[in-house]
Amino acid sequence: MRKLSVFVALLFLSTAIFAQSGKVYDNLSLPSKILKMDRKYAVYLPPDYETSTRTYPVLYLLHGSGDDQTGWVQFGEVLRIADNAIKEGTATPMVIIMPDANTGRRGYFNDPKGDWNYEDFFFKELVPYVEKKYHIKSDKRYRAVAGLSMGGGGSFVYALHHPEMFSSACPLSAATGPLTIEDAKKQLMRTIPDVADSVVTQYYNRQSVVALVNAVPDDQKKAVRWYIDDGDDDFLYEGNCMVHIAMRKKEIPHEFRVRDGGHTWTYWRESLPKVLEFVSQAFHQY
């Protein structure tokens, strides 16, 4: 009877451990002086977060156009995928922050007119806020960024603007910004009809991923680990291929994956496990 009791206790313990799950909160907010409003965000906390005293690496996971901070939670199934990756040992336990870039105005960048500076909010308010609120490591090595579509563009630009901030970046089906100066001018003329050429050039150099890649200094070529993923039927395929070619010519190490698929959540759900594995390699000191 005693042996049976011990067996049952061990079985219960192993089942409880196996059944551990992370948690997602998708309706949180922080005040922003820069954007003059409260900003929503979602967070994934790994299974042992509430019982551990350790600090965790962090992944900033950016949604696409038309979604908000709940996109990766509702459609991307981040809870299930992250829990499984951690349980299987392909990803290290991490905190995942998913900010809302769909309220007020849509997008992750500063507006050329200077009246909506979302990128400033991200780096000056959001990052310090969550790194203080959660048990997050604040070193570059333990910080990564990823995202899909519009958020893929955010991942590209944020890591290229701030290579000192991120160990890894994983743009998925990314919007790569204007591919030429002419494209930049057409985009700006939609809201600034009499836009000056100097503003167009500045915008192109700041928001075109190809231009940013071409401007990477030689001593920064290996500053960020890159994982770029895009479907062969994706309408943003051309821009991602151009970035891949620019990186090859610039001799910037990167992983470039083209899989069967389009601009869909089915594709991105299949991408997320590899993203978690890739960023974990840096978190683990590969």
Secondary structure in CASP SS format (residue, H / E / C, confidence):
PFRMAT SS
TARGET T0000
AUTHOR 0000-0000-0000
METHOD secondary structure of the structure
MODEL  1
M C 1.00
R H 1.00
K H 1.00
L H 1.00
S H 1.00
V H 1.00
F H 1.00
V H 1.00
A H 1.00
L H 1.00
L H 1.00
F H 1.00
L H 1.00
S H 1.00
T H 1.00
A H 1.00
I H 1.00
F H 1.00
A C 1.00
Q C 1.00
S C 1.00
G C 1.00
K E 1.00
V E 1.00
Y E 1.00
D E 1.00
N E 1.00
L E 1.00
S E 1.00
L E 1.00
P E 1.00
S E 1.00
K C 1.00
I C 1.00
L C 1.00
K C 1.00
M E 1.00
D E 1.00
R E 1.00
K E 1.00
Y E 1.00
A E 1.00
V E 1.00
Y E 1.00
L E 1.00
P C 1.00
P C 1.00
D C 1.00
Y C 1.00
E C 1.00
T C 1.00
S C 1.00
T C 1.00
R C 1.00
T C 1.00
Y E 1.00
P C 1.00
V E 1.00
L E 1.00
Y E 1.00
L E 1.00
L E 1.00
H C 1.00
G C 1.00
S C 1.00
G C 1.00
D C 1.00
D C 1.00
Q C 1.00
T C 1.00
G H 1.00
W H 1.00
V H 1.00
Q H 1.00
F C 1.00
G C 1.00
E C 1.00
V H 1.00
L H 1.00
R H 1.00
I H 1.00
A H 1.00
D H 1.00
N H 1.00
A H 1.00
I H 1.00
K H 1.00
E H 1.00
G C 1.00
T C 1.00
A C 1.00
T C 1.00
P C 1.00
M C 1.00
V E 1.00
I E 1.00
I E 1.00
M E 1.00
P E 1.00
D C 1.00
A C 1.00
N C 1.00
T C 1.00
G C 1.00
R C 1.00
R C 1.00
G C 1.00
Y C 1.00
F C 1.00
N E 1.00
D C 1.00
P C 1.00
K C 1.00
G C 1.00
D C 1.00
W C 1.00
N E 1.00
Y H 1.00
E H 1.00
D H 1.00
F H 1.00
F H 1.00
F H 1.00
K H 1.00
E H 1.00
L H 1.00
V H 1.00
P H 1.00
Y H 1.00
V H 1.00
E H 1.00
K H 1.00
K H 1.00
Y C 1.00
H C 1.00
I E 1.00
K C 1.00
S C 1.00
D C 1.00
K H 1.00
R H 1.00
Y H 1.00
R E 1.00
A E 1.00
V E 1.00
A E 1.00
G E 1.00
L E 1.00
S C 1.00
M H 1.00
G H 1.00
G H 1.00
G H 1.00
G H 1.00
S H 1.00
F H 1.00
V H 1.00
Y H 1.00
A H 1.00
L H 1.00
H H 1.00
H C 1.00
P C 1.00
E C 1.00
M C 1.00
F C 1.00
S C 1.00
S E 1.00
A E 1.00
C E 1.00
P E 1.00
L E 1.00
S C 1.00
A C 1.00
A C 1.00
T C 1.00
G C 1.00
P C 1.00
L C 1.00
T C 1.00
I H 1.00
E H 1.00
D H 1.00
A H 1.00
K H 1.00
K H 1.00
Q H 1.00
L H 1.00
M H 1.00
R C 1.00
T C 1.00
I C 1.00
P C 1.00
D C 1.00
V C 1.00
A C 1.00
D H 1.00
S H 1.00
V H 1.00
V H 1.00
T H 1.00
Q H 1.00
Y H 1.00
Y H 1.00
N H 1.00
R H 1.00
Q H 1.00
S C 1.00
V H 1.00
V H 1.00
A H 1.00
L H 1.00
V H 1.00
N H 1.00
A C 1.00
V C 1.00
P C 1.00
D H 1.00
D H 1.00
Q H 1.00
K C 1.00
K C 1.00
A C 1.00
V C 1.00
R E 1.00
W E 1.00
Y E 1.00
I E 1.00
D E 1.00
D E 1.00
G E 1.00
D C 1.00
D C 1.00
D C 1.00
F C 1.00
L C 1.00
Y H 1.00
E H 1.00
G H 1.00
N H 1.00
C H 1.00
M H 1.00
V H 1.00
H H 1.00
I H 1.00
A H 1.00
M H 1.00
R H 1.00
K H 1.00
K H 1.00
E C 1.00
I C 1.00
P C 1.00
H C 1.00
E E 1.00
F E 1.00
R E 1.00
V E 1.00
R E 1.00
D C 1.00
G C 1.00
G C 1.00
H C 1.00
T C 1.00
W H 1.00
T H 1.00
Y H 1.00
W H 1.00
R H 1.00
E H 1.00
S H 1.00
L H 1.00
P H 1.00
K H 1.00
V H 1.00
L H 1.00
E H 1.00
F H 1.00
V H 1.00
S H 1.00
Q H 1.00
A H 1.00
F H 1.00
H C 1.00
Q C 1.00
Y C 1.00
END
